[in-house]
C-alpha cells in the first residue's frame, strides 16, 4: 500500500503513543542489552494541579531526547515520572471546587473531611498533566508513576497505583533528622500569606513594582533633649544646620511603626553622632526606643535613619538580632492588626520594663500585643490610614512647603501674585512622597505578603550543607552551565536555616506531638509518640511539611527507599537532572543536601540548567502581555515533532530561549520534507524487497559512497553533541544533513541512478533505503512520531523504531575521493546559485559559464557530473578561456576559477543604484541602533528584552549589510 501524501499528526500521534505503551516500550530496562550500564533520569515533578506550559514542553523534550537516545543504545534506562502534591495550589483548587458545588468552605469542615475532598479531587483531575506529557511524546515509565503523598492517610491510589510509599519515607527522614538534631522548632521571620494563612517560600513570592507612598515622621528625643543637625558637602562645607529635638524617619508601611524596637543610623553618619544611644518617643505608643548604629542604613538614602521593626521586615530582623532588640509582632494570621492578648496598657508597661533591661523570653515578647486599642482588629490598610492621620494630627509628620518637588504630582505650584501685590504665602503640608515600590505578592493568592515572625520548623542547614558543597567542588556532580555552579556556591555558602513547615491541611503532617507542658515527642506514629509519654495527653502539631521537603527526597523516594532492592537501587545515583535555573537553590541544592544527609550519596552526576522560555522577542510570557504560547495548541496545529525540534534547536547551554511560532512552522515543513523524500524512495522501489538491511551497504557509485560518508559524519556529530548536552548542535546538525545533504542533494543526485536501465539502480536503492533509515533512527529521539510512522509504514520491521539499534559506525566510512568530488560539485552549484541570486539573474534563465586554470581533478569532477551541474545551476555552456571577459563575475573553486559573463544579461547600472540605495538605508538603521546601544542610559533603563531585541536587530542588519556589500563588490567587477 502506497504511502499517504502527507503525515497526519493529529491522527497518528495518539495511535503511535498507544502502540508504544501497549508494547511496554518505555518500561525500565526495556531494550537493554545484557550487562548494560544504567541511565536514569528523574522528571522534575510537575504540580498535580498543573497544566502543560512551554517550560514543561521544553524541559521534557530534552529529557525525552536523552532517554530515547540511551534506550536505543541498549542501556538499562529509566525515566522516572511523578507529580508533586503541591500543597497551596491543590488546597486552592479544592476550595474553589467546594465553592462551585455550594459546599461549606474549608474552615467550616473538619480536617479529615476536607482531606477526603482533596483525595477525591486528585483522583478526578490529578492525571491531566500526565496525559498532556504523553501528547508531547514523553517516554516515561508510567507504570512507576510516583506521587509525593503516596501512602498518606486517605490515599486512594488513583493515578499512582504503583508508587512507592512516599509518605512513610518522608516521615522516616523527618524523625531521623529530628533525632540527630538536624530539625528544630524556632521563631524566625518568614514570608506570610494572609490569604492562605501560611508561610510560603521565596519562590512563591512575586515582587512587583506598584505605586505607593513614603511617609516621613518625627521621632522626638526623650527628656526634651536637642542636638545640632548639620549637613555638609564632600569638601566639608556646611550646607545646612539647625537645632532639632527629633530624628526623621521614612516608611512605606506606617502601621508597622507600632512595633518598632529602635531607630538605626550608620556608625559613620556624623549627623546623628551626638544622639547615638539616646532614647526617642515612639509616636502613638507611649514607650521609648533607642537610637542604635548598624551598617545597614544608607547615609545618602532618605534621612539616613531607619526605623527597625524586627518582626515585620527581613532587613530589620537582621539588625534587631545584631542589636539584641525585642521583636514585637503586630499582625495576626489574616493580615489584620492583632486583637489577642492582654490589654494595651498591660502590654506596653511590660515593654517599658524590657526596654529598661528586664529579662524576657522570646515567647513572652511574642505574646505582648503592642497594638493600641484603637487599631486592634483593623485590616492592615485601614490601620495604616488611621496611623498616618493620628501622627499628622499629633504634629509628628515632617512638614514641607506645598510646592516641594518631593510631593510629586501632589505638589501645588505657587500662585502668581497680582501685579503690584505680595507673593502668596506657601502653606506647609505633610511630606508624603509618591513612589514606585517593590511589593511582594503571593503567586497564587495575589495578596501582599507580610514578613512575619512566627514559630516554624527548620532544618539546621549549617550541619548538612558542607557535603553538598564538596560534591560539586570535587566534580562528583557537575552543574551546567558553569555560571550555575557559581550561583550554587554563593547560595550554599550563605545559607540560612530552611523553613520546612506550612500552615496548611494538605501535606505531610508534622510527626511531632506536644503534651500540656509543650514538651515535644517526635515519632513515626501516634502510638509510638504515646509510648514515649505514658499517661500524658498529646496533641499533634497541625502544620504540614513544605512540599520542597518531600520533593527534596524525590530521587530516593521514587525508587522505593528505604525498602528498595537491587532492581530499583541500581538506578541511584541517577544520571542527569534537567531543570530550570530558577529552582537551583529551592530544589536542586536541597536534593543534594538531603540525599547526602540520608543515604550519604549524591542524587545525580550532572545537572543541566536552562533558562525561562520566552517569546520570539525575548519577553517573558504573560497573560497580561498576551504573548503566551500554549504548547497543546501548537501540538494541535503543527504536531508534537515540530515543537520538539524547535525546543531542541534552541537548547544551547546557558542560552536565551526564544520560542517563535514561525520557527515551529519551519520545523513542521522539515518533517514534510523528510516525508516527501521517503515517498520518493518508495516510488522508486526502495522498499519493494522489504525493510532495508541494517548492514552498511557496499557502494561503487561516487554519489552513494559520498552519502554513506556524510551519514557517518553526522552520526558522530549527533553523538558528540548529545554526550555534551548540546541539544542544539544535534538538532541543527541533523536538520542540515537531512534537509540539505539527503533530501535536497542526494535525492537529486541519485535520480539518474534510479532509472530502470541504470546499472547502479539496485545499489542506489539499497543505499537510499539505508540512509533514510539512519535519518529516522538519528532523528527519532527528537522527532519520535513522524519517524516511527515512516519506519512502520515503509516496510514490515522486526521491532519498533523506539527500540531500533543506535548506530556505532564511524567516519572511517568516508571515501576521501568521493567526498572531495561530490563536495566540490555541491559547492560549485551553490556558489553559482548564490552569484545568480545576488545579481538578480532571472531564475529560469540558462546562462553561459567560463572557466580558467582548470586542473586535472577539477576537470574529472566536471566531466563526471556535467549534466547534473548544468541542470541544477541552469548553465547553458562551459567555455575554457585564458582570461575572464569583461563584465564577468568570478566564482573560485578548488582547482579552477569559473565565471558568469553577465554584462549583457543584467542592467549593471540599475543594479548598482538599487544596491547603493539599500546600503544607504541600512547604514541609517545601523547607526541608529548602534547609537542606542552605546548610550549607557538606554542599556541601563530599557527593559532587558528591548535591549536584547535591539542587539539582535543590529546583528541582522549588519549581516544584511555585509551581503549587500559583497553583491556590490561583485557588481563592480562588471564595470
JOZI-V896335 format. One line per field, one symbol per residue. ss: DSSP state (H for helix, E for strand, C for the rest). psi: psi as a letter, one per 30 degrees, with the letter a starting at -180 (. if undefined). burial: 1 if it has 16 or more other C-alpha atoms within 10 Angstrom, else 0. Layout:
ss->???
psi->???
burial->???
This chain:
ss->CCCCCCCCHHHHHHHHHHHHHHCCCCCCCCCCCCCCCEEEEECCCEECCCCCCHHHHHHHHHHHHHHHHHHHCCCEEEEECEEECCHHHHHHHHHHHHHHCCCCCHHHCCHHHHHHHHHHHHHHHCCHHHHHHHHHCCCCCHHHCEECCCCCCCCCCCCCCCCCCHHHHHHHHHHHHHHCCCEEEEEEEEEEECCCCEEECHHHEEEEEEEEEEEEEEEEEHHHCCEEEEEECCCCCEEEEEEECEEEEEECCHHHHHHCCEEEECCCCHHHHHHCCCEEEECCCCEEEEEEECCCCCCCCCCCEEEECCCCCHHHHHHHHHHCCCCCCCECCCCEECCCCCCHHHHHHHHHHHHCCCCCCHHHHHHCCCCCHHHCCCEHHHHHHHHHHHHHHCCCECEEECCCHHHHHHCCCCCCCCCCCCCCCCCEEECEEEEEEEEEEECCCCCECEEEEEEEEEECHHHCHHHHHHHHHCCCCEEECHHHHHHHHHHHHCCCCEECEECCCCCCECCEEECCCCCEEECCCHHHHHHHCCCCCCEECCCEECHHHHHCCHHHHCCCCCCCCHHHHCCCCEEEEEEEHHHHHHHHHHHHHHHHHHCCCCCEEEEEEECCEEECCCCECCCCCCCCCCHHHHHHHHCHHHHHHHHHHCCCCCCCEEECHHHHHHHHHHHHHHHHHHHHHHHCCCCCCCCCCCCCCCCCCHHHHHHHHHHHHHHHHHHHHHHCCCHHHHHHHHHHHHHHHHHHHHHHHHHHHHCCCCCCHHHHHHHHHHHHHHHHHHHHCCCHHHHHHHHHHHCCCCCCHHHCCCCCCCHHHCCHHHHHHHHHHHHHHHHHHHHHHHCCCCCCCCEEEEEECCCHHHHHHHHHHHHHHHHHCCEEEEEECCCCCCCEEEEEECCEEEEEECCCCCCHHHHHHHHHHHHHHHHHHHHHHHHHHHCHHHHHHCCHHHHHHHHHHHHHHHHHHHHHHHHHHHHHHCC
psi->klllelkjeeeeeeeeeeeeeefhffkkfkgklkgllljkkkkjjlkfflkklfeeeeefeeeeeeeeeeeffgljkkjjlllkfideeeeeeeeeeeeegglklefglleeeeeeeeeeeeeeffgeeeeeeeffgkhliffgklkfgkflkfkfhjfhegklieeeeeeeeeeeeefggfklkljlklkkjfefhlkllefgkjjkklkaljkklkjkklggllljkkklafggkkekklklglkklkkfieffffgkflkklkfgjfegefgkflklkjkffhlklljlklfekkfgkbffkkkjiffgkeeeeeeeeeghkkjkkflafgglkkglalleeeeeeeeeeeffgkkkleeeeffkjgjleefkfkkeeeeeeeeeeeeefgggkkklkfgkfffbffkjkkkkllkfalkkkklklkjjkklkljkkkkfefglkkkkkjlklkkkifffgeeeeeeeeefgekkkklffeeeeeeeeffhklkjjgkkilejajkkhklkafggkkjklfleeeeeffikfkkkkkkfllkkffeeffgeeeefggkgglaefeffgkklekkjlkffgeeeeeeeeeeeeeeeghlkflfkjjkllkklafggkkkleefggkkjeeeeeeefleeeeeeeeefgikkglkjjkkeeeeeefeeeeeeeeeeeeeeefggegegakkkfkklkkekeeeeeeeeeeeeeeeeeeeeefggieeeeeeeeeeeeedededeeeeffeffgkefkfgeeeeeeeeeeeeeeeeeffefeieeeeeeeefeelklfllefglkklglagffkjeeeeeeeeeeeeeeeeeeeeeeeghkkefkkllklklhjaeeeeeeeefgeeeeeeffhkelkkklflklkgkkkjklkgljlkjjgegeljeeeeeeeeeeeeeeeeeeeeeeeeeffjeeeeefkkeeeeeeeeeeeeeeeeeeeeeeeeeeeeeff.
burial->001000101001100110011000111111110000011111111111111111111111111111111111111111111111111111110110110000000100000001111111111001101101111111111111111111110011101100111111111111111100011000011111111101111001111000011111111111000110100000000000000011111111111111111111111000110011001111101011111111011010001111111111110110110000111111111111111000010011011000100000000011011111001111110011011100110001111111110110000000000000000000001111111000111110101111111111111110011011101100001111100110011001000001111111111111111100000111110100110010000101011111111111111111111100000111111111111110011111111111111000111111111111111111101000000010110110011111111111111111011111101111110111111111111101111000110000101000111111111111110110110011111111111011101110111011001100000110111111111111111111111111111110011000011111111000001110011011011001100110110110100000111111010001001100000111001110010000010011111000011111111000010011001000100100110010011000000000000011111001001100100110110110010
